[in-house]
């Protein structure tokens, strides 16, 4: 199969991310003697700077990783909760039926910083100054602007000029968006991280104590105080068309910390695929595999109508279960054992016919079924808004030009492997806090204001995030890390990549480059929660005969640009051999290794 790039092969280490500068930073840390966790932390902070339209310090993230020699993979949850002051009653008083997708009402505790610090403390070897150095340098001295930064800022330019003026101060230098290829700086963010490093490394104590000091600064010190003050004192325009103050407080910040978790798994052939729990959408990838298991996917043409049809129909069923059952397991009971069981998914598989399903059909599990009727009735046929930074944009043709996400996969020579999908806090989610140089995220929009939903808003609850890194074992041994940005599409594109590799025999680069697709046949996780029954978006590289047959089977087909679906990256380890690949779509992702 033709590929855009070679699959990289080496023995020392591999890094693959959604931006070549992130990959270069990660590789530089490995070259300096750091391990995969040091490299991941440095890469994550650098990506906050060089992809500000896709993620930022005020965002969140999950990590799935395998330490060398460990018995099993682990998950680190850096998804912060909704503030204690956020409630169904509060939003009813504000006369809102959805949580706005931008502004301050949707801000949750920014979880990325604490997760990075825990990963560095517990599994890394380097100091704060070593891993934060590249991010500080890019923020202080500048980095080249990619075209999508310019395009994103241009979509919210009027908002910045008239309402979010602290954002205009940084992102509209000279009154206009920075041009592609020019050097852009964020000195306020540089000062924030420089001060954290200076104060933390100025105390007496070892590396671990310095990292703990940094955590305290962020969640109980002057960073938390600035966030608290901004939310209390600023009334911010959001997508509701009104100005609102924030609900996030210093107390919310100080009472939370990132946590470790056990991944969920599904055995598929020689592989064991590992995902984050149902506080993310990760289990939908496992459910898709469980539904497709035994359907002979490997014998189907990956660009033919049979493969596209069964993959889409399986996704519809898995995402219907996401809507009916997934949420924060600290607040609700979720029947994951049942949802991933062979018997249950045999019943789900039997629902797939030769025609496209027109309905959202969750499985029936006595005593558990949540409410999806309101989501379907209220959102059916809506198209997503194209302003004010409400969602997680993708490269896909979804009719939206909003924000996105980044992703990284790293494996070192010791056998450590890590996959992470940082997101949120992008420049178009809320106004810049001037003293800090970054803005808060908008993950709170993922809650439903419906008490019957498993994703109903409850004070202190984690939103059901779309962020979803992946790790796979092969023959019981740690083998591969992979993932992509893309909101609701993440676990569709990652499923395709895995199937192409595991069933179709493609190498990592071939699996990424293979023509891709997704369905919008379920309520979006992002404001205004659009739901487009039977909608399937195909890249333009699919054969005309495939498009014709899918339409005959009842799918509502939208043919997009030839290279428009996903921003996948992946890395694998087979003994001493390390491999990596990155997506050419969007012209930013690159793999590095030797």
C-alpha positions in Angstrom: 0.0 0.0 0.0 1.2 3.5 -0.8 2.1 5.5 2.3 2.8 9.2 2.8 5.9 8.4 4.9 7.9 5.4 6.0 7.2 3.6 9.2 10.2 4.5 11.4 12.2 1.7 12.9 14.8 2.0 15.6 16.1 0.6 19.0 16.9 3.7 21.1 13.5 5.4 21.3 10.5 6.7 19.3 8.3 9.7 19.8 5.2 10.5 17.6 2.9 13.5 18.1 0.5 15.9 16.4 3.2 18.6 15.9 6.8 18.2 14.7 8.1 20.5 17.4 6.5 18.2 20.1 8.2 15.2 18.6 11.5 17.0 18.5 11.2 18.0 22.1 10.4 14.5 23.2 13.3 13.0 21.2 15.7 15.6 22.7 14.7 14.5 26.2 15.4 10.9 25.4 18.8 11.9 23.9 19.6 13.6 27.2 19.1 10.4 29.1 15.4 10.9 30.1 12.9 8.1 29.9 9.6 8.0 28.1 7.8 9.7 31.0 10.2 12.6 31.2 9.8 12.9 27.4 6.0 12.8 27.6 5.9 15.6 30.3 8.3 17.8 28.3 6.4 17.1 25.1 3.0 17.8 26.8 4.0 21.2 28.1 5.6 22.1 24.8 2.4 21.2 22.9 0.5 23.6 25.2 2.6 26.4 23.7 3.0 25.5 20.1 -0.6 24.3 19.6 -2.6 26.8 21.7 -5.7 26.4 19.5 -5.7 22.7 20.4 -4.8 22.6 24.1 -3.4 24.7 27.0 -2.4 24.8 30.6 -6.0 25.2 31.7 -7.0 21.9 30.1 -7.2 18.3 31.0 -5.9 14.9 29.9 -5.9 11.1 30.4 -2.7 9.1 30.2 -2.4 5.3 29.7 1.0 3.9 30.2 3.1 0.7 30.8 6.2 1.1 33.0 9.0 -1.3 31.9 8.8 -4.5 33.9 5.4 -3.7 35.4 2.8 -6.4 35.6 0.0 -4.4 33.9 -0.7 -1.0 32.3 -2.0 1.9 34.3 -4.2 4.9 33.7 -3.7 8.4 35.1 -6.8 10.6 35.2 -6.1 14.3 34.7 -9.8 15.1 34.1 -10.9 17.8 36.6 -14.4 17.9 38.0 -17.2 20.5 37.7 -17.2 23.1 40.5 -19.1 22.6 43.7 -21.3 25.6 42.8 -22.4 24.1 39.5 -25.8 22.3 39.8 -29.0 21.7 37.8 -30.7 24.3 39.9 -28.0 26.9 39.2 -28.4 26.4 35.4 -32.2 26.4 35.7 -31.9 29.8 37.5 -29.8 31.0 34.6 -32.5 29.8 32.2 -30.0 27.6 30.3 -31.0 24.1 28.9 -27.4 23.4 27.9 -24.1 24.3 29.5 -22.5 26.9 27.2 -19.6 25.6 25.2 -17.4 28.6 25.8 -16.9 31.2 28.5 -16.5 30.6 32.2 -19.6 28.6 33.2 -18.2 25.5 31.5 -14.8 25.7 33.2 -13.8 22.6 35.3 -10.8 22.2 37.5 -7.8 22.2 35.1 -6.4 18.7 35.5 -3.5 18.5 33.1 -0.9 20.1 35.3 -1.4 17.8 38.3 -1.4 14.7 36.0 1.9 15.7 34.4 3.4 16.4 37.8 2.3 13.0 39.2 3.7 11.2 36.1 7.0 13.0 36.5 7.2 12.4 40.2 6.3 8.8 40.2 7.8 7.6 36.9 10.2 10.2 35.6 13.8 11.0 36.4 14.3 14.6 35.5 13.8 18.0 37.3 11.1 20.6 36.7 13.5 22.9 34.9 14.6 20.1 32.6 11.1 19.1 31.5 9.6 22.7 31.4 12.6 24.2 29.7 11.5 23.7 26.1 7.9 25.0 26.8 9.3 28.1 28.5 11.8 28.7 25.7 9.0 28.5 23.0 6.7 30.8 25.0 9.4 33.3 25.8 11.5 33.2 22.6 8.8 32.2 20.1 7.8 29.4 17.8 6.6 29.3 14.1 2.9 29.8 13.6 1.1 27.0 11.7 -1.7 28.0 9.4 -4.5 26.5 11.6 -3.5 28.8 14.5 -4.1 31.8 12.2 -7.3 30.4 10.9 -8.6 29.6 14.4 -7.8 33.1 15.7 -9.5 34.6 12.7 -12.8 32.8 13.4 -12.9 34.4 16.9 -11.3 37.7 16.0 -14.5 39.8 16.4 -15.2 38.2 19.8 -11.7 38.9 21.0 -11.9 42.5 19.7 -15.3 43.3 21.3 -15.5 41.0 24.4 -12.4 38.9 25.2 -9.9 41.7 25.1 -7.4 40.0 27.3 -7.2 37.3 24.6 -6.8 40.0 21.9 -3.8 41.4 23.8 -1.9 38.2 23.2 -3.4 36.6 20.0 -4.1 39.8 17.9 -0.6 41.4 18.0 -0.9 44.7 16.0 -4.6 44.1 15.7 -4.5 41.0 13.5 -3.9 37.3 13.9 -0.2 36.2 13.6 0.6 35.2 10.0 1.6 31.6 9.2 5.3 31.1 9.4 5.9 34.1 11.6 7.4 33.8 15.1 4.9 34.1 17.9 5.5 34.5 21.6 3.4 34.3 24.8 5.6 36.0 27.4 2.9 35.8 30.1 2.8 32.0 30.0 6.6 31.9 30.0 6.6 34.0 33.2 4.1 31.7 34.8 6.1 28.6 34.2 9.4 30.3 35.0 8.1 31.5 38.4 6.8 28.0 39.2 10.2 26.5 38.4 12.1 29.2 40.3 10.0 28.9 43.4 9.8 25.1 43.4 13.5 24.5 42.8 14.3 27.2 45.3 13.1 25.2 48.3 15.3 22.7 50.2 14.6 19.2 49.3 14.9 16.6 46.6 13.2 16.4 43.1 10.0 14.9 44.5 9.6 17.7 47.1 10.1 20.3 44.4 7.4 18.7 42.2 5.1 18.6 45.2 5.8 22.3 45.7 4.8 23.0 42.1 1.6 21.1 42.6 0.8 23.2 45.6 1.5 26.5 43.7 -0.9 25.4 41.0 -3.8 24.2 43.1 -3.5 26.0 46.4 -1.1 28.9 45.7 -1.0 31.9 43.5 -2.1 30.2 40.3 -5.3 29.0 42.0 -5.8 32.5 43.5 -5.6 34.2 40.1 -8.1 31.7 38.6 -10.4 32.2 41.6 -10.2 36.0 41.2 -10.8 35.9 37.5 -13.9 33.7 37.8 -15.4 35.9 40.6 -14.8 39.3 39.0 -15.2 38.9 35.3 -18.5 38.6 33.4 -17.7 36.8 30.1 -19.7 36.5 26.9 -20.4 32.9 25.9 -22.4 31.1 23.2 -25.6 31.7 25.1 -25.3 35.3 23.9 -25.1 36.6 27.5 -22.3 37.4 29.9 -21.7 35.2 32.9 -19.2 34.9 35.8 -17.5 31.7 36.5 -18.3 29.1 39.1 -14.8 27.7 39.6 -13.2 28.6 42.9 -9.9 28.2 44.7 -11.5 25.7 47.0 -12.5 23.6 44.0 -8.9 23.7 42.9 -7.4 22.9 46.3 -9.7 19.9 47.0 -8.8 17.9 43.8 -5.9 15.9 42.6 -5.2 13.6 39.7 -5.7 9.9 40.4 -4.5 6.5 39.1 -6.9 4.0 37.7 -7.0 0.5 36.3 -7.7 0.3 32.6 -10.5 -1.6 31.1 -9.5 -4.3 28.6 -10.9 -6.5 25.7 -9.1 -9.5 24.2 -9.2 -9.4 20.5 -7.3 -12.2 18.8 -3.7 -12.0 19.8 -4.2 -8.6 21.3 -5.4 -7.2 24.6 -6.6 -3.6 24.1 -6.5 -1.3 27.1 -8.6 1.9 27.6 -9.5 4.4 30.2 -12.7 3.8 32.2 -16.3 5.1 31.5 -15.5 8.6 32.8 -14.0 8.8 29.3 -15.5 7.4 26.1 -12.7 4.9 25.9 -14.8 1.8 26.4 -16.6 2.5 23.1 -13.5 1.3 21.3 -13.6 -2.0 23.3 -17.3 -2.4 22.6 -16.8 -1.9 18.9 -14.2 -4.6 18.9 -16.5 -6.9 20.9 -19.3 -6.3 18.4 -17.1 -6.8 15.4 -15.3 -9.8 16.8 -15.9 -12.9 14.7 -17.5 -11.0 11.8 -14.5 -11.6 9.5 -13.3 -8.1 9.3 -9.9 -9.2 8.1 -11.3 -10.6 4.9 -13.2 -7.4 4.1 -11.7 -4.8 1.7 -10.8 -1.8 4.0 -12.1 0.6 1.4 -15.1 -1.5 0.4 -18.8 -1.1 1.4 -19.0 -4.2 3.6 -16.2 -3.0 6.0 -17.4 0.5 6.2 -21.0 -0.6 6.8 -20.2 -3.0 9.7 -17.8 -0.6 11.3 -20.3 2.2 11.2 -23.1 0.0 12.5 -20.9 -1.2 15.3 -20.0 2.3 16.2 -23.7 3.3 16.3 -24.4 0.6 18.8 -21.4 1.3 21.0 -22.0 5.0 21.1 -25.7 4.4 21.9 -24.5 2.6 25.0 -22.1 5.4 25.8 -25.1 7.8 25.9 -27.2 5.4 28.0 -24.6 4.2 30.5 -21.3 6.1 30.7 -20.4 8.7 33.3 -18.3 9.2 36.4 -18.1 5.9 38.2 -17.6 7.8 41.5 -21.2 9.0 41.2 -23.1 6.2 39.3 -23.0 2.5 38.9 -22.0 1.4 35.4 -22.4 -2.2 34.2 -19.1 -2.4 32.3 -18.7 -6.1 32.8 -22.0 -6.6 31.1 -21.3 -4.0 28.4 -18.0 -5.8 27.4 -19.3 -9.4 27.8 -19.5 -11.8 24.8 -23.1 -12.6 25.3 -24.2 -9.0 25.5 -22.3 -8.1 22.4 -23.6 -11.1 20.5 -27.0 -9.6 21.0 -25.8 -6.2 19.8 -24.1 -7.8 16.8 -27.4 -9.5 15.8 -28.9 -6.0 15.3 -26.6 -5.3 12.4 -28.4 -5.9 9.1 -27.6 -5.0 5.5 -29.4 -1.6 5.9 -28.2 1.4 7.8 -29.9 1.8 11.2 -31.9 5.0 11.5 -32.3 4.9 15.3 -30.0 5.2 18.3 -30.5 1.9 20.1 -28.8 1.3 23.4 -28.9 -2.2 24.9 -31.3 -3.0 27.7 -29.7 -3.8 31.1 -32.3 -4.0 33.9 -31.9 -1.4 36.5 -29.3 0.6 34.6 -30.7 2.2 31.5 -30.2 5.9 31.5 -32.2 8.6 29.7 -31.3 9.3 26.1 -34.8 10.3 24.9 -34.3 14.0 25.7 -30.9 14.1 24.0 -32.4 12.5 20.8 -35.6 14.6 20.8 -33.8 17.9 21.5 -30.7 17.6 19.3 -31.8 15.6 16.2 -30.9 17.4 13.0 -28.9 20.2 14.7 -25.7 21.2 13.1 -22.8 22.3 15.3 -22.0 26.0 15.7 -19.0 27.4 13.9 -18.0 30.2 16.3 -16.7 31.0 19.8 -14.7 27.9 20.2 -17.3 25.5 21.5 -16.1 22.1 20.6 -13.1 19.8 19.8 -12.5 20.4 16.1 -11.0 17.8 14.0 -9.5 17.9 10.5 -12.7 16.1 9.4 -15.5 17.7 7.4 -18.0 18.3 10.2 -19.1 21.8 9.3 -17.2 23.2 12.3 -14.1 25.4 12.7 -13.6 25.4 16.4 -10.9 23.9 18.7 -9.1 20.5 18.9 -6.8 18.3 20.8 -3.2 17.0 20.7 -1.8 13.5 21.1 1.5 11.9 21.8 2.9 8.3 21.9 6.4 7.5 23.2 8.4 4.3 23.8 11.9 4.3 25.1 14.8 1.8 25.0 13.9 0.5 28.5 10.5 -0.6 27.4 8.5 2.2 29.0 5.5 3.3 26.9 3.0 6.1 27.3 0.0 7.4 25.3 -1.6 10.7 26.2 -4.3 12.9 24.7 -4.1 16.4 26.3 -6.9 18.9 25.4 -9.0 21.8 26.6 -7.9 25.3 27.6 -7.5 26.2 24.0 -7.4 29.8 23.1 -11.0 30.0 21.9 -12.6 28.4 25.0 -12.5 31.4 27.3 -10.6 34.7 27.8 -7.0 34.7 28.7 -6.3 35.3 32.4 -3.7 38.1 31.9 -1.6 37.4 35.0 -1.1 33.7 33.9 -1.1 33.9 30.1 -3.6 31.1 29.6 -7.3 30.5 29.7 -9.6 27.9 31.3 -11.1 25.0 29.5 -14.7 24.2 28.5 -15.1 20.5 29.4 -18.2 21.2 31.5 -20.3 21.4 28.4 -20.3 17.6 28.2 -22.8 17.3 31.1 -26.5 17.0 30.4 -28.9 19.2 32.3 -31.1 16.1 32.7 -31.1 14.3 36.1 -32.0 11.0 34.4 -28.9 10.9 32.3 -25.8 9.0 33.5 -23.9 12.1 32.4 -26.2 14.5 34.4 -24.5 17.5 36.0 -23.7 16.9 39.7 -21.5 19.2 41.7 -17.9 17.8 41.9 -18.5 15.2 39.2 -16.1 14.6 36.3 -17.5 15.2 32.8 -17.5 12.2 30.5 -14.5 13.2 28.5 -14.0 12.3 24.8 -10.2 12.1 25.4 -9.1 8.6 24.8 -5.5 7.3 24.4 -5.0 3.6 23.7 -2.5 0.8 24.6 -2.4 -2.7 23.4 -0.7 -5.9 24.5 0.2 -8.6 22.0 0.5 -12.2 23.2 0.4 -10.7 26.7 3.4 -8.4 26.2 3.2 -4.6 26.0 3.1 -3.8 22.3 1.6 -0.6 21.1 0.4 2.9 22.1 -1.8 4.9 19.7 -4.5 7.6 19.5 -5.8 10.8 17.8 -7.4 14.1 18.5 -11.0 14.5 17.3 -13.6 14.6 20.0 -16.3 12.0 19.4 -14.4 10.7 16.4 -11.3 9.6 18.5 -12.5 6.1 19.2 -13.8 5.7 15.7 -10.5 6.5 14.0 -8.5 4.7 16.6 -10.6 1.6 16.0 -10.0 1.8 12.3 -6.2 2.1 12.8 -6.2 -0.9 15.1 -8.3 -3.1 12.8 -6.2 -2.2 9.8 -3.1 -3.2 11.8 -4.5 -6.3 13.6 -6.8 -7.7 10.9 -5.7 -6.2 7.6 -2.0 -6.7 8.3 -1.0 -3.1 7.6 2.1 -1.6 9.3 1.5 1.5 11.5 2.0 4.0 8.7 -0.3 2.1 6.3 -2.9 1.8 9.0 -2.9 5.6 9.6 -2.8 6.5 5.9 -5.6 4.1 4.9 -8.8 6.1 3.9 -10.9 6.8 6.9 -14.5 7.7 7.9 -16.7 8.4 10.8 -20.4 8.6 11.7 -22.3 11.4 13.6 -25.2 9.1 14.4 -25.4 10.0 18.1 -25.6 13.3 20.1 -22.3 15.2 20.0 -20.4 15.6 23.3 -20.1 19.4 22.5 -22.4 22.3 22.4 -25.0 22.5 20.8 -25.0 18.6 21.1 -26.0 18.0 17.5 -27.3 14.6 16.4 -27.3 13.6 12.8 -28.9 10.2 12.2 -27.3 7.9 9.6 -24.7 10.6 8.7 -21.4 9.1 7.6 -18.4 11.2 6.4 -16.0 9.5 4.0 -12.7 10.7 2.8 -12.7 11.4 -0.9 -10.2 8.5 -1.6 -13.0 5.9 -1.3 -14.0 4.3 -4.5 -17.2 5.6 -6.2 -18.6 2.1 -6.1 -18.3 2.1 -2.2 -20.1 5.4 -1.9 -22.8 4.3 -4.3 -23.4 1.0 -2.4 -23.4 2.7 1.0 -26.0 5.1 -0.2 -28.1 2.2 -1.5 -27.9 0.7 2.0 -29.4 3.8 3.5 -26.4 5.7 4.8 -26.4 9.5 4.5 -23.0 10.0 2.9 -20.9 13.1 2.9 -17.8 12.8 0.9 -15.0 15.0 2.3 -11.5 16.0 1.2 -9.2 13.1 0.3 -7.0 13.6 3.4 -9.3 14.9 6.1 -10.2 12.3 8.7 -8.2 12.1 11.8 -4.7 13.0 13.2 -3.5 9.5 14.3 -0.2 8.6 15.7 1.2 5.3 16.9 4.3 3.5 18.2 5.0 -0.2 18.9 7.6 -2.4 20.5 8.6 -5.9 19.4 11.5 -7.1 21.5 14.3 -4.5 20.9 12.6 -3.2 17.7 10.7 0.1 18.1 8.4 1.5 15.4 6.5 4.7 15.0 4.3 6.5 12.5 2.3 9.8 12.3 -0.5 11.2 10.3 0.1 13.4 7.3 -3.4 14.9 7.5 -3.3 18.5 8.6 0.4 18.8 7.8 1.7 18.9 11.4 2.1 15.4 12.9 5.5 13.7 12.7 7.3 10.7 14.2 10.9 10.7 15.3 13.2 7.9 16.4 16.4 6.1 16.0 
